[in-house]
Amino acid sequence: MLSKTDQPKWISAAQIGIGALAIILSILILINPIISIISLIVLVSVLLLIVGIEKVIAGIFVKNRARFSNLGLGILVIILAIVAMAFPVGTSVFIVILLAVALLFDGISRIVHGLGHKNQSKLDRAFTIGVGAIEVALSILILASPAFGFGLVAAIIAIALLITGIQILVAGLTGRRMSVPSQDHNDNNSRQ
């Protein structure tokens, strides 16, 4: 049996604050998607820079078989992270175009799959072809206008962040934790 348990007030306050912050961030992303994507690229680049430095340090000081590969790959990661930080707009455009090309290939693959598999039901084939056509159309739109790709990615991130923020905010406002198994339920399972 699941029971509701009260949580400390500071957890509710933290949930309310984090939920409100997530909602505000989602609105900011919707207002200015390009700056949001560029900020994300810079953040990921900084994280990659830190990972690259760690790999170089491991390659220098840890004596094992992977010493030189750690050192070489760490240097490569540092170089790519610095390039991405120096040219965040170009990096963003490159990533959006790369994803659009991947979406194009996946769409074509789905269309070919839908047309070629005669043993599937007509509904399955139509759905597969329809999804492939949507993917191809979206990829062409993104390739024609990377700004559309920025907006699409930002909208998806913003909607996910908004939903998460609302869920966290509601959890904080209600002052309840998520349902947890009660002790009686655990005892009954162990007896059976």
Disulfide bonds with the S-S distance in Angstrom:
none
